[in-house]
Amino acid sequence: MALTTAEAYLLVTEHIGQKPVLRTRFTTQAYFVFGAVLDLLQRGGLQIAGGRLALGDPTVLTTQPEFLKPLCDRLQADLPEAKTPEESLKFVTSWTIANALYEGVMAQLKKQRDVTPQVFQNNLKPHVIAVPQPASRQRVRDELVATIRERRDNPGLVDLWLILAQQDALRWVISDHDLPGLEATFADRLAASSDLRAIQQLAVTVGGVIQAKKFWMDSWLS
């Protein structure tokens, strides 16, 4: 399965710079996992019920590549027991899931020549980072702008927009000149689609789950 949203999110987000973001930053990792969740949602493996993430077609989750097994196993274990939207999305903060997903997406993007693996050494241990090719990063940005401006039917990039908007990160991806008009166009699209509003609400819930986990970690470390 092509993880359109997750792959695009990596290409516009990851960098080597002073410090990689997707490999080492908790918040960005969680939104990366959420990107893969939205890919599974678009393919019918998941659904939204009462604001909660719920199981859909079981064959979608059981026929995924090995690197998606930690995510799919957790979905199948957690979702039948989840009583609230927050409980249905707690897994997005799992480092194990994020790491397996990163390895799998990096391998796929390397095959497509969209990234170059590069070793990054921090204070703890070396990490292999998927460094996006500049042309690949720009391609995703251009396609994202065209999808929103021209109201194209491209669920993966529409979902990418929602994730970046929830992170308040669109300003780092879209030029100051283009962003206001694109936001207005997307607002019209959002108003016309209850399905899109349901996905947006999931993104808001993910933001709350991430914030709650960060508060817990700060309390535990203090």
N, C-alpha and C positions, 0 to 999 in steps of 0.2 A: 504494500500500500504506500502510495506517495503521501508523505506528511507535508502537504503544501504549506499549511500555516506554520508549523514548527520549523521547517526548512527556511522559509522566508524570514521568520523571526530571527533565526541564527544569523542569516546573511546580513541583515540590517543592524544587528545588535552587537555581535561579537567583534572584538578587536584585540590586538596584542598590546599596543601602547604601553602605558605604565602598569596596567593591570587588566587582565582579561575580565570580562563581565559575566559571561554565561557559565564559565567553568568555576568561578569562585564566588560569585555574589548571590546570596540567598534569594533576594527578591526576584532577580532576573531569572534564576533557575526555575522558580515556581511558576512564573508566567510562561516560560518555555514548556514546562509540563502541561500547563493549561492549553497552550497551542496545540499540542498533540491530542488533548481531550477534544478540542473543537474539531480536529480532523476526524476523529472517531465518531463524533456526533453527526458530522456531515454525511458520513457513510452508513449511518443507521445503527451503528453498534451501541449508541447511547441515545437517550432522549431527555427532554426536560419535562418534568411533571410537577406541577405545583411549586415551581421555582427551584425544585431540587433536580440534581443530576440523577438519572435513573438508567437502568439497563434497557437496551433495545434488542436488536437481533443478536442472539448469543453467538452465532457462527462468525460474526465479524470479529469479536474479541478472541475467539479461539483459533483463528487462522492467521494471526499476525506474525511477523518475523520475531525471532528469539529475543532481540533487544527490547521489544515491546512487552515481553511476558511479565516483568515486574509491574508495569502499569496495568495491564489487563487483569492480572491476578488480583491486584489491589482493588480494582473497580468491581470485580465480581464478588469480592469478600465484603467490601464496605457498603456498596450502594443498597443492597437489600435491607440493611440494618439502619441506614441513615434516616433520621426523622426530620431533620432541618436542612435547608440549603447549605449551611456551614458544615454540617457533618458530612454531607455528600461530597464536599470538596477539600476536606482536610488533607488528603493524600498529596495535594499539589506541592506541599512543602517537604516531601520526602527526598533526601539527598540520593538514596539508592535508585529511585526511579529516575531522577534528573540525570544522574551519571550514566545509567544504562541508555537512556534516550540520547544523550549527547554522543556517546560512542557510536550508536547506530546511525544517527543523522549525519555525523561527521563522515562515516564510511561511505554513505550514499552520496553526499556532496563531493567527496573526493573523487568518486567514480565519474561524477558529472563535471569534474575539473572546476568546481565552484569554490573550493577551499584548498588550502595547503596546510597540512598538519605541521605544527611547530612546537618545540618544547619550550615551556615557560617555567622558570625556577622562581618560586617564592620562598618565604621564610620556612615553610614546612617541608614541601617536597615538590619535585617536578611534575608538571601537568602537560599533556599533549593538547594543544589548542587548535581548533579549526579556524584558521585565519582566512577570512573571505577574500576572494579575488576582487579587486576594485571594480572590475567590469560587472561581476556578478552582483555585487552590492548595489551598484547603480541601476542595473537592470530591474531588480526588485523594487527599488524606489520609483523608477519610471512607471513600472506596471501598476504599482499601488496608486500613484497619482492618476493614471489613466482610468483605472477601475472605478475610482470614486468620481472623478470629473465626468466620465462618460456613462456612469451608472451601469457598468458591465456586470454580467452575471459571473462573478468569480468569487465563490464563497471563501476560499482560502485567504485571499487578500482583503476581503471585507472583514473577516475575523481578525486578521493582522491589524487592521485599522483600529478595531475595537480594543485590542490588547494594548496597543501603543497609546490610545486615548486614555485608557484606564490608568496607565503609568504616567500620564502627562509627558509622554516622550515623543509625541508627533513633531514637536518643534525641533528635535534633533535629527529628524529624518526628512521633513518637508521644509522647503524654503519659506521664509517669512512672507515672501510675495504671494506664494500659492496657498498657504495654509488657511487664511480666513475664508476664502471662497470655497475651498474643499470642505471645510467644516460645515458651512452653510448647506452645501449640496448634500452632505451626509446626513445632516439633521432632517432634511426633507425625506430622505430614504428611510431613516429610522422611524419617522412619524407614520410612514405608510406601511410598515411591516411589523406585525406583532411578533413574528418569529425572531426577527432581528432584535427587537426590544427584549425578548426573553434571553437571548444570548448576551446582550449587554448587561442584563441584571446578573447573569452568572459571573461576568467579569467583575462587577461591583462586589459580589460575594467573595470572589477570590481575593480581591483587594483587602477585604475585611479579615479573611483567614490569614493572609500573610502578615497583616499588621498585628493580629492577636498573637501569632507565633513569635514575632519579633519582640513584643512586650514580654512574653514568657521567657524568651532567651535572655533578654536584658535582666530580668528579675533573677533568673537562675545564675547568671554570671556575676551579679552584684554581691 
